[in-house]
Amino acid sequence: MRHIKGLSKEALKILDRIHHQSKYYQVRQRVHCIKLSFQRYQISELVKVFKISRNTVYNWFNNWDSERKAKTI
């Protein structure tokens, strides 16, 4: 099962701020999904919570991983 791992306290604070302050619903939804995955929610649970497909969850995770890798290079 795939989960988001390795979020620092600083990253979690930024995600919390985005989750509460973004004016875009989809951005808030994606950030919330990333946070829940970090808390070890299963993919099947995320699909039900957000009413999205498994592919969408995996796309969000892949995009998150790509952005993190791009920022560390």
C-alpha positions in Angstrom: 0.0 0.0 0.0 1.3 3.4 -0.9 1.5 6.3 1.5 3.1 9.7 1.6 6.1 9.5 3.8 8.7 11.8 5.3 6.8 15.0 5.8 8.7 17.4 8.1 7.0 19.6 10.7 7.6 22.5 8.5 6.0 20.8 5.5 3.0 19.8 7.6 2.6 23.5 8.7 2.7 24.6 5.1 0.1 22.0 4.1 -2.2 23.0 6.9 -2.0 26.6 5.9 -2.8 25.8 2.3 -5.6 23.4 3.4 -7.2 26.2 5.3 -6.4 29.3 3.2 -6.4 28.3 -0.5 -9.3 29.8 -2.4 -9.3 26.8 -4.7 -11.4 23.8 -3.6 -9.3 21.3 -5.6 -6.0 22.5 -4.1 -7.5 22.1 -0.6 -8.8 18.7 -1.5 -5.4 17.5 -2.8 -3.5 18.8 0.2 -6.0 17.2 2.6 -5.5 13.9 0.8 -1.7 14.2 1.1 -2.1 14.8 4.8 -4.4 11.9 5.4 -2.1 9.6 3.4 0.7 10.7 5.7 -1.5 9.7 8.6 -1.7 6.2 7.0 -5.2 6.3 5.5 -5.6 3.6 2.9 -6.1 4.4 -0.8 -9.6 2.9 -0.6 -10.5 5.2 2.3 -9.2 8.2 0.4 -11.3 7.3 -2.7 -14.4 7.2 -0.5 -13.7 10.4 1.4 -12.9 12.5 -1.7 -15.2 10.7 -4.1 -12.5 10.3 -6.7 -10.9 7.4 -8.5 -7.9 5.4 -7.4 -6.1 6.7 -10.5 -6.7 10.3 -9.3 -5.2 9.5 -5.9 -2.2 7.9 -7.5 -1.8 10.9 -9.8 -1.9 13.3 -6.8 0.7 11.2 -5.1 2.9 11.1 -8.2 2.6 14.8 -8.7 3.5 15.4 -5.0 6.6 13.1 -5.3 7.7 14.8 -8.5 7.4 18.3 -6.9 9.4 17.2 -3.9 12.1 15.7 -6.0 12.3 18.8 -8.2 12.8 21.0 -5.2 15.6 18.9 -3.7 17.6 18.9 -7.0 
